[in-house]
């Protein structure tokens, strides 16, 4: 029973990784899904030959990853935006050539909904240009928001960032020129990313709340594995001696 479960889960993750590789921009999350898929298949095939300590270690690791994913999902779906912030920062996501990914469209739709409740807030769209993108993410985001009827003068384009750290640092630099000190902001990203993004925003000196978009189920393995690795890495970097 256990062997069949491991084999079935490994094959399902393998199919998911292959499908994402053909339909989305390549990233670390897809590679992690493929590695986990191969690991589960190997675990199933050699299940009878592996020593008990190795079984226990693998099971504990799997439970730890599942537990971390549950924590990130629970934390990220508890939105705390007050809708009186002076600005909302929308973090970029993949653009396929010049076409916005569904992930990015969902984030922008959340920003549109936020604007409807707080039309006076500036909207900062943040994201540079990746290797599989024909234009910076922020430019594509700005075009989408304006096409929904949001005034162009309400949208600030930050088109250089290549990481979450840069998203907030560069966005703050732009907002500091327009707003008085101590201004509150909200940020928009997927629920799995909220926890780490909030910590990075605080480190950048921003008084930030959040409102999240939801990750489709078929992106869960890729996004949650990648984010689990990123969160654990950030924890370790903070606890390691300088």
BAFI-3210 file (N, C-alpha, C; in Angstrom, 3 decimals, decimal comma, padded with zeros to 6 digits):
// residues 242
n [1|2|3|4|5|6|7|8|9|10|11|12|13|14|15|16|17|18|19|20|21|22|23|24|25|26|27|28|29|30|31|32|33|34|35|36|37|38|39|40|41|42|43|44|45|46|47|48|49|50|51|52|53|54|55|56|57|58|59|60|61|62|63|64|65|66|67|68|69|70|71|72|73|74|75|76|77|78|79|80|81|82|83|84|85|86|87|88|89|90|91|92|93|94|95|96|97|98|99|100|101|102|103|104|105|106|107|108|109|110|111|112|113|114|115|116|117|118|119|120|121|122|123|124|125|126|127|128|129|130|131|132|133|134|135|136|137|138|139|140|141|142|143|144|145|146|147|148|149|150|151|152|153|154|155|156|157|158|159|160|161|162|163|164|165|166|167|168|169|170|171|172|173|174|175|176|177|178|179|180|181|182|183|184|185|186|187|188|189|190|191|192|193|194|195|196|197|198|199|200|201|202|203|204|205|206|207|208|209|210|211|212|213|214|215|216|217|218|219|220|221|222|223|224|225|226|227|228|229|230|231|232|233|234|235|236|237|238|239|240|241|242]
n.u [000,828|001,854|004,018|002,731|001,384|003,509|004,671|002,579|002,230|004,758|004,815|002,685|003,651|005,839|004,590|003,333|005,580|006,682|004,584|004,446|006,941|006,594|004,601|005,029|007,300|010,632|011,815|013,260|011,463|010,147|012,241|012,707|010,334|010,601|012,863|011,904|009,879|011,345|012,728|010,657|009,704|011,986|012,139|009,842|010,424|012,672|011,758|011,593|014,236|015,522|017,029|015,529|016,057|016,469|014,000|012,520|013,769|013,216|010,424|009,990|011,101|009,347|006,961|007,728|008,003|005,364|004,147|005,350|004,345|001,629|001,696|002,626|000,526|-001,672|-000,853|-000,557|-003,106|-004,535|-005,446|-004,494|-004,757|-005,794|-007,061|-006,698|-004,234|-001,421|-000,250|-000,058|001,832|002,525|003,796|005,883|005,416|005,765|006,103|005,160|006,904|005,388|003,047|000,993|001,329|-001,022|-000,807|000,263|-001,791|-003,815|-002,773|-002,768|-005,496|-006,333|-005,134|-006,617|-009,123|-008,456|-007,912|-010,467|-011,617|-009,931|-009,278|-007,548|-004,977|-001,608|-000,382|002,154|003,829|005,962|008,780|011,354|012,894|012,913|014,775|013,100|011,270|009,761|009,532|009,853|008,394|006,975|006,225|004,417|002,529|001,686|000,450|-001,688|-003,175|-003,927|-005,514|-007,744|-008,999|-007,872|-006,398|-003,529|-001,795|-001,957|-000,429|002,734|005,711|008,046|010,722|013,063|013,638|014,772|014,367|012,645|013,642|014,702|012,348|010,964|012,885|013,479|010,922|010,282|012,137|011,066|008,573|009,296|009,946|007,535|005,720|004,993|007,121|006,850|004,672|002,047|001,905|000,416|000,942|000,792|000,775|001,166|-000,405|001,377|003,747|003,539|004,394|007,290|007,681|006,552|008,370|010,620|009,737|009,456|012,141|013,083|012,231|009,582|006,229|004,100|001,152|-000,827|-002,450|-003,657|-003,291|-004,575|-003,000|-003,246|-004,161|-002,510|-000,080|000,806|002,760|005,249|005,472|005,231|007,274|009,542|009,268|009,362|012,039|013,264|012,416|013,455|016,166|016,492|015,995|018,165|020,307|020,020|020,492|023,044|026,494|028,030]
n.v [-001,202|001,310|001,491|001,634|004,047|005,870|005,529|006,313|009,008|010,024|009,688|011,351|013,859|013,988|014,140|016,592|018,323|018,016|018,990|021,676|022,541|022,754|024,618|026,903|029,507|028,420|027,511|027,375|026,020|024,132|022,383|021,412|020,033|017,985|016,675|015,804|014,126|012,106|011,167|010,106|008,079|006,467|005,768|004,241|002,094|000,890|000,253|-001,996|-002,582|-000,529|000,746|000,999|003,472|005,258|005,287|006,518|009,018|010,079|010,162|011,981|014,274|014,684|015,192|017,522|019,325|019,361|020,411|022,968|024,056|024,159|026,025|028,344|028,704|029,113|031,413|033,235|033,555|035,049|037,969|041,335|043,947|047,334|049,017|051,710|052,490|054,352|053,560|050,787|047,979|045,960|042,873|041,513|038,867|036,019|036,815|035,635|035,837|038,431|038,147|038,211|036,097|033,805|033,859|036,416|038,021|037,426|038,603|041,281|041,698|041,537|043,872|045,720|045,362|046,228|048,911|049,814|049,961|051,699|054,212|056,378|055,565|055,175|053,007|050,772|049,029|046,353|044,887|043,433|042,553|039,280|036,392|035,017|036,829|039,422|042,042|044,283|043,083|044,962|046,907|045,532|045,031|047,613|048,402|046,594|047,348|049,980|049,417|048,436|050,622|052,090|055,145|056,339|058,030|057,192|054,960|053,705|052,796|050,381|049,034|047,505|045,581|042,359|040,560|039,770|041,328|043,489|044,369|045,618|047,444|049,110|050,006|051,400|053,499|054,947|055,682|057,200|059,616|060,737|060,611|061,602|060,981|057,877|056,692|054,303|051,122|048,650|045,328|043,175|039,797|036,256|033,862|031,959|033,311|035,441|035,445|035,496|037,710|039,735|039,866|040,732|043,204|044,577|044,605|046,329|048,667|049,372|050,101|047,756|046,150|043,386|041,924|039,096|037,041|033,983|030,856|028,612|025,120|023,437|024,660|024,421|022,363|023,213|025,970|025,941|024,187|025,567|027,958|027,039|026,171|028,674|030,111|028,568|028,795|031,561|031,723|030,214|031,761|033,969|032,996|032,028|032,513|035,730]
n.w [000,000|000,905|-000,812|-003,323|-003,006|-002,785|-005,304|-006,998|-006,220|-006,837|-009,633|-010,351|-009,570|-011,269|-013,776|-013,410|-013,205|-015,772|-017,371|-016,503|-017,347|-020,066|-020,324|-018,824|-017,691|-017,133|-013,909|-010,572|-008,932|-010,561|-011,118|-008,541|-008,053|-009,947|-008,929|-006,420|-007,325|-008,647|-006,426|-004,830|-006,501|-006,635|-003,942|-003,725|-005,499|-004,358|-001,870|-000,145|000,311|001,603|004,602|007,875|009,352|007,219|005,965|008,003|008,180|005,620|005,735|007,832|006,695|004,532|005,949|007,241|005,121|004,186|006,457|006,560|004,178|004,804|006,872|005,481|003,657|005,389|006,787|004,672|003,575|005,343|005,036|005,787|005,017|005,352|003,668|003,665|003,058|001,765|-000,560|-002,853|-003,473|-006,130|-006,633|-009,137|-011,595|-013,785|-017,275|-020,354|-023,056|-024,376|-023,131|-020,326|-017,496|-015,989|-013,256|-012,787|-013,809|-011,982|-009,658|-010,440|-010,809|-008,185|-007,286|-008,757|-007,576|-005,022|-005,593|-006,215|-003,730|-002,450|-003,975|-003,923|-003,401|-004,482|-007,030|-007,233|-009,615|-009,804|-011,202|-013,091|-016,262|-017,403|-018,702|-020,477|-021,309|-023,196|-022,523|-019,695|-016,667|-015,129|-016,987|-018,620|-016,646|-015,950|-018,332|-018,391|-016,099|-016,733|-018,905|-017,668|-016,763|-014,718|-013,806|-015,573|-014,241|-011,667|-011,440|-010,770|-012,285|-011,696|-013,006|-012,728|-010,820|-009,762|-007,785|-004,696|-002,639|-004,071|-005,277|-003,132|-002,142|-004,367|-004,977|-002,657|-002,849|-004,988|-003,951|-001,741|-002,841|-003,418|-001,328|002,081|004,942|006,764|005,583|005,113|003,414|001,257|000,078|-002,794|-003,491|-004,212|-002,017|-000,898|-000,803|000,897|003,623|003,615|001,954|003,514|005,654|004,280|003,332|005,759|006,556|004,655|005,624|005,402|006,324|006,173|005,042|003,777|000,892|-000,626|-003,592|-005,015|-005,411|-008,106|-007,951|-009,485|-009,501|-006,949|-006,014|-007,232|-006,462|-003,640|-002,814|-003,734|-002,285|000,339|000,480|000,107|002,386|004,521|003,908|004,301|007,050|008,049|007,176|008,771|011,280|011,208|012,164|011,813]
ca.u [000,000|002,744|004,809|001,857|001,116|004,720|004,840|001,544|002,518|005,940|004,433|001,845|004,526|006,630|003,732|003,156|006,814|006,809|003,575|004,843|008,110|006,143|003,560|005,394|008,727|011,408|012,288|013,772|010,379|009,924|013,340|012,487|009,255|011,166|013,747|011,052|009,198|012,311|013,002|009,529|009,688|013,091|011,740|008,879|011,049|013,610|011,140|011,896|015,673|016,063|017,027|014,464|016,380|016,301|012,550|012,070|014,289|012,460|009,059|010,041|011,338|008,094|006,014|008,200|007,659|003,909|003,841|005,747|003,388|000,388|001,950|002,688|-000,823|-002,503|-000,395|-000,746|-004,509|-005,118|-005,146|-004,623|-004,816|-006,859|-007,637|-006,461|-002,811|-001,102|000,199|-000,083|002,934|002,188|005,024|005,811|005,468|006,231|005,496|005,582|007,080|004,722|001,744|001,005|000,948|-002,252|-000,424|000,398|-003,124|-004,543|-002,257|-003,234|-006,932|-006,433|-004,800|-007,774|-010,142|-007,974|-008,097|-011,885|-011,909|-009,039|-008,820|-006,534|-003,651|-000,757|-000,123|003,496|004,001|007,401|009,319|012,229|012,724|013,601|015,320|012,047|010,289|010,046|009,478|009,831|007,110|006,270|005,621|003,223|001,566|001,135|-000,458|-002,899|-003,962|-004,513|-006,571|-008,944|-009,598|-007,128|-005,673|-002,095|-001,057|-002,008|000,444|004,175|006,358|009,399|011,008|014,434|013,792|014,903|014,162|011,708|014,386|014,757|010,973|010,616|013,873|013,303|009,592|010,351|012,856|010,129|007,521|009,885|009,965|006,175|004,896|005,663|007,701|005,938|003,484|001,771|001,668|-000,005|001,552|000,021|001,511|000,445|-000,469|002,549|004,877|003,233|005,200|008,650|007,601|006,316|009,629|011,518|009,211|009,818|013,577|013,292|011,763|008,218|005,087|003,378|000,129|-000,860|-003,657|-003,062|-003,990|-004,557|-002,261|-004,005|-003,675|-001,469|001,186|001,163|004,051|006,371|005,583|005,441|008,610|010,506|009,161|009,873|013,495|013,659|012,188|014,442|017,459|016,539|016,148|019,533|021,236|019,891|020,990|024,459|027,364|028,513]
ca.v [000,000|002,472|001,531|002,110|005,460|006,611|005,468|007,138|010,414|010,372|009,812|012,541|015,031|013,985|014,665|018,017|019,020|018,017|019,889|023,055|022,865|023,075|025,648|028,070|029,814|027,510|028,088|026,419|025,205|022,976|021,440|020,778|019,056|016,842|015,959|015,112|013,046|011,016|010,615|009,274|006,866|005,623|005,275|003,165|000,947|000,224|000,357|-003,150|-002,704|000,605|000,553|001,701|004,891|006,062|005,470|007,493|010,329|010,540|010,474|013,221|015,357|014,918|015,823|018,885|020,134|019,539|021,331|024,309|024,508|024,498|027,292|029,434|028,906|029,701|032,784|034,084|033,799|035,959|039,328|042,330|045,300|048,156|049,765|053,142|052,691|055,389|052,935|049,328|047,484|044,677|042,177|040,935|037,425|035,729|037,226|034,698|036,703|039,683|037,777|038,069|034,789|033,827|034,273|037,870|038,598|037,318|039,636|042,583|041,787|041,878|045,295|046,458|045,315|047,110|050,294|050,148|050,290|052,774|054,781|057,408|054,973|054,935|051,597|050,536|047,712|046,131|043,669|043,638|041,703|037,998|035,882|034,532|037,896|040,406|043,371|044,188|042,714|046,154|047,580|044,753|045,229|048,963|048,387|045,859|048,142|051,105|048,884|048,200|051,901|052,800|056,264|056,112|058,803|056,484|053,781|053,953|051,632|050,049|047,986|047,004|044,572|040,952|039,753|040,404|042,382|044,653|044,864|046,551|048,524|050,041|050,623|052,403|054,665|055,726|056,237|058,215|060,897|061,221|060,570|062,003|059,860|057,113|056,275|052,861|050,510|047,251|044,664|042,085|038,657|035,011|033,538|031,218|034,240|036,554|035,425|035,967|039,067|040,640|040,034|041,534|044,565|045,175|044,851|047,484|049,850|049,699|049,737|047,060|045,122|042,597|041,296|038,017|036,311|032,554|030,019|027,446|023,862|022,789|025,316|024,206|021,693|024,052|027,196|025,700|023,634|026,652|028,921|026,380|026,261|030,072|030,502|027,879|029,419|032,868|031,478|029,762|032,881|034,895|032,374|031,686|033,560|036,666]
ca.w [000,000|000,990|-002,048|-004,398|-002,754|-003,139|-006,756|-007,613|-005,948|-007,608|-011,041|-010,493|-009,511|-012,489|-014,838|-013,128|-013,559|-017,237|-017,917|-016,225|-018,164|-021,420|-020,343|-018,023|-017,695|-016,298|-012,660|-009,592|-008,405|-011,439|-010,890|-007,236|-008,223|-010,663|-007,996|-005,440|-008,047|-008,817|-005,105|-004,400|-007,335|-006,167|-002,622|-003,954|-006,168|-003,439|-000,555|000,701|000,536|002,354|006,059|008,600|009,622|006,012|005,821|009,004|007,777|004,456|006,162|008,613|005,751|003,811|006,865|007,489|003,941|004,199|007,550|006,154|003,173|005,506|007,581|004,516|003,121|006,435|007,045|003,509|003,251|006,337|004,581|006,849|004,468|005,943|002,550|003,824|002,832|000,782|-001,810|-002,910|-004,292|-006,749|-006,976|-010,466|-011,850|-015,142|-018,532|-021,394|-024,208|-024,011|-022,569|-018,875|-016,967|-015,207|-011,903|-012,766|-014,002|-010,713|-008,747|-010,911|-010,539|-006,761|-007,187|-009,270|-006,514|-003,957|-006,073|-006,130|-002,333|-002,010|-005,249|-003,743|-003,205|-005,634|-007,315|-007,757|-010,240|-009,656|-011,806|-014,233|-017,445|-017,316|-019,963|-021,362|-021,373|-024,238|-021,935|-018,241|-016,077|-014,669|-018,136|-018,957|-015,567|-016,084|-019,482|-018,008|-015,163|-017,455|-019,766|-016,852|-016,423|-013,678|-014,413|-015,730|-013,241|-010,374|-011,517|-010,812|-012,873|-011,225|-013,985|-012,616|-009,763|-010,139|-006,581|-003,773|-001,942|-004,950|-005,417|-002,059|-002,049|-005,477|-004,851|-001,590|-003,359|-005,809|-003,099|-000,865|-003,566|-003,629|-000,128|003,326|005,681|007,612|004,843|005,097|002,109|001,184|-001,067|-003,386|-004,016|-003,954|-000,586|-000,442|-000,763|001,788|004,848|003,354|001,419|004,631|006,375|003,438|003,347|007,046|006,525|003,777|006,333|005,008|007,170|005,106|005,198|002,546|000,359|-001,426|-004,645|-004,713|-006,343|-008,589|-007,367|-010,273|-009,193|-005,551|-005,767|-007,637|-005,676|-002,212|-002,623|-003,919|-001,193|001,547|000,417|000,287|003,779|005,360|003,625|004,957|008,486|008,315|006,970|009,896|012,505|011,072|012,671|010,804]
c.u [000,867|003,540|003,972|001,562|002,311|004,910|003,819|001,811|003,731|005,616|003,586|002,687|005,408|005,846|003,529|004,387|006,978|005,822|003,956|006,029|007,709|005,179|003,930|006,887|009,455|011,873|012,720|012,677|010,101|010,999|013,161|011,383|009,784|012,054|012,931|010,335|010,123|012,632|011,897|009,449|010,792|012,760|010,765|009,548|011,967|013,072|011,546|013,370|016,252|016,015|015,980|014,824|016,193|014,826|012,055|012,523|013,494|011,042|009,013|010,242|010,066|007,076|006,419|007,840|006,157|003,503|004,197|004,768|002,079|000,533|001,926|001,300|-001,719|-002,142|-000,772|-002,181|-005,215|-004,736|-005,370|-004,604|-006,009|-007,602|-007,653|-004,978|-002,582|-000,666|000,042|000,990|002,555|003,482|004,858|005,826|005,725|005,387|006,042|005,693|006,553|003,362|001,850|000,608|-000,344|-001,975|-000,365|-000,958|-003,928|-004,069|-002,773|-004,728|-007,180|-006,129|-005,949|-008,877|-009,746|-008,220|-009,553|-012,277|-011,081|-008,452|-007,746|-005,127|-002,898|-000,559|001,276|003,536|005,506|007,832|010,151|011,939|013,560|014,023|014,275|010,935|010,711|010,040|009,495|008,434|006,302|005,597|004,345|002,135|000,899|000,118|-001,774|-003,778|-004,643|-005,661|-007,848|-009,623|-008,918|-006,332|-004,163|-001,299|-001,090|-001,039|001,897|004,856|007,782|009,850|012,424|014,585|013,867|014,743|013,160|012,374|014,425|013,360|010,678|011,602|013,660|011,946|009,600|011,056|011,943|009,066|008,058|009,899|008,581|005,368|005,673|006,140|006,653|004,702|003,287|001,541|001,024|000,763|000,678|000,986|000,689|000,568|000,771|003,741|004,719|004,165|006,590|008,641|007,377|007,567|010,597|011,052|009,581|011,309|013,924|012,785|010,357|007,216|004,061|002,339|000,080|-002,284|-003,185|-003,947|-003,795|-003,845|-003,126|-003,357|-002,519|-000,109|001,641|002,511|005,252|006,549|005,881|006,793|009,667|010,464|009,621|011,388|013,960|013,503|013,221|015,825|017,570|016,673|017,582|020,530|021,189|020,461|022,480|025,312|027,901|030,039]
c.v [001,259|002,623|002,071|003,599|006,316|006,667|006,362|008,622|010,877|010,574|011,064|013,810|015,125|014,545|016,165|018,819|019,112|018,977|021,343|023,477|023,280|024,256|026,915|028,329|028,891|028,217|026,976|025,501|023,983|021,926|020,706|019,733|017,806|016,009|015,170|013,937|011,850|010,353|009,703|007,977|005,907|005,002|004,112|001,915|000,173|000,183|-000,781|-003,227|-001,603|000,330|001,430|003,168|005,796|006,310|006,567|008,897|010,903|010,947|011,785|014,418|015,698|015,633|017,268|019,812|020,403|020,529|022,770|024,881|024,932|025,821|028,475|029,751|029,582|031,147|033,698|034,411|034,681|037,399|040,336|043,764|046,050|048,968|051,270|053,463|053,746|054,808|051,430|048,895|046,103|044,014|041,436|039,415|037,255|036,383|036,287|035,457|038,078|039,427|037,561|036,653|034,928|034,250|035,787|038,555|038,543|038,377|041,016|042,760|042,088|043,357|046,158|046,504|046,212|048,568|050,728|050,553|051,464|053,465|055,846|056,868|054,884|053,437|051,485|049,126|047,472|044,813|043,994|042,658|040,443|037,498|035,374|035,554|038,951|041,836|043,233|043,867|043,951|046,894|046,860|044,939|046,599|049,034|047,691|046,707|049,310|050,623|048,591|049,495|052,654|053,923|056,013|056,850|058,168|055,315|054,216|052,682|051,491|048,839|047,420|045,797|043,151|040,022|040,478|041,527|043,647|045,225|045,940|047,709|049,568|050,738|051,686|053,666|055,558|056,399|057,331|059,591|061,531|061,364|061,055|060,785|059,181|056,612|054,754|052,367|049,141|046,623|043,502|041,029|037,404|034,625|032,811|032,135|035,322|036,585|036,013|037,399|040,083|040,908|040,920|042,984|045,278|045,506|046,052|048,772|050,279|049,251|049,086|046,083|044,337|042,179|040,312|037,583|034,824|031,772|028,851|026,150|023,263|023,470|025,062|023,511|022,584|025,244|026,938|025,049|024,720|027,622|028,327|026,462|027,690|030,512|029,860|028,489|030,769|032,714|031,103|030,905|033,866|034,328|032,018|032,821|034,431|036,658]
c.w [000,000|-000,299|-003,212|-004,248|-003,167|-004,653|-007,463|-007,426|-006,752|-009,080|-011,276|-010,469|-010,756|-013,669|-014,657|-013,532|-015,071|-017,871|-017,709|-017,092|-019,574|-021,466|-019,583|-018,145|-016,732|-015,036|-011,713|-009,079|-009,245|-011,247|-009,566|-007,319|-008,914|-009,746|-006,978|-006,103|-008,215|-007,483|-004,614|-005,208|-006,903|-004,815|-002,781|-004,523|-005,233|-002,008|000,372|001,082|001,429|003,859|006,735|008,905|008,400|005,725|006,770|008,621|006,616|004,849|006,943|007,693|004,976|004,689|007,151|006,330|003,901|005,292|007,207|005,130|003,831|006,253|006,618|003,954|004,153|006,715|005,890|003,179|004,277|005,972|005,712|006,335|005,049|004,875|002,805|003,626|001,747|-000,552|-001,695|-003,902|-004,818|-007,206|-008,297|-010,470|-013,346|-016,224|-019,601|-022,712|-023,861|-023,382|-021,070|-018,474|-016,173|-013,764|-011,808|-012,951|-012,704|-009,722|-009,150|-010,681|-009,059|-006,562|-007,693|-008,212|-005,343|-004,350|-005,979|-004,709|-001,818|-003,234|-005,116|-003,598|-004,525|-005,811|-007,917|-008,336|-010,344|-010,271|-013,029|-015,355|-017,312|-018,674|-020,941|-021,555|-022,395|-023,724|-020,418|-017,715|-015,694|-015,819|-018,558|-017,904|-015,666|-017,221|-019,127|-017,096|-015,864|-018,347|-018,996|-016,435|-015,306|-014,327|-014,453|-014,665|-011,852|-010,310|-011,656|-011,287|-012,353|-012,027|-013,922|-011,688|-010,326|-008,937|-005,692|-003,007|-002,784|-005,209|-004,379|-001,959|-003,139|-005,409|-003,757|-002,078|-004,186|-004,944|-002,176|-001,525|-003,651|-002,351|001,090|004,100|006,559|006,909|004,942|003,674|002,322|000,034|-001,508|-003,907|-003,749|-002,486|-000,087|-000,191|000,291|002,991|004,601|002,816|002,536|005,432|005,587|003,401|004,643|007,090|005,654|004,414|005,981|006,063|006,253|005,634|003,885|002,173|-000,703|-002,575|-004,371|-005,818|-006,805|-008,110|-008,158|-010,121|-007,756|-005,366|-006,073|-006,710|-004,209|-001,931|-002,722|-002,745|000,129|001,596|000,679|001,741|004,702|005,151|004,316|006,465|008,834|008,166|008,119|011,176|012,425|011,561|011,546|010,734]
res [x|x|x|x|x|x|x|x|x|x|x|x|x|x|x|x|x|x|x|x|x|x|x|x|x|x|x|x|x|x|x|x|x|x|x|x|x|x|x|x|x|x|x|x|x|x|x|x|x|x|x|x|x|x|x|x|x|x|x|x|x|x|x|x|x|x|x|x|x|x|x|x|x|x|x|x|x|x|x|x|x|x|x|x|x|x|x|x|x|x|x|x|x|x|x|x|x|x|x|x|x|x|x|x|x|x|x|x|x|x|x|x|x|x|x|x|x|x|x|x|x|x|x|x|x|x|x|x|x|x|x|x|x|x|x|x|x|x|x|x|x|x|x|x|x|x|x|x|x|x|x|x|x|x|x|x|x|x|x|x|x|x|x|x|x|x|x|x|x|x|x|x|x|x|x|x|x|x|x|x|x|x|x|x|x|x|x|x|x|x|x|x|x|x|x|x|x|x|x|x|x|x|x|x|x|x|x|x|x|x|x|x|x|x|x|x|x|x|x|x|x|x|x|x|x|x|x|x|x|x|x|x|x|x|x|x|x|x|x|x|x|x]
***
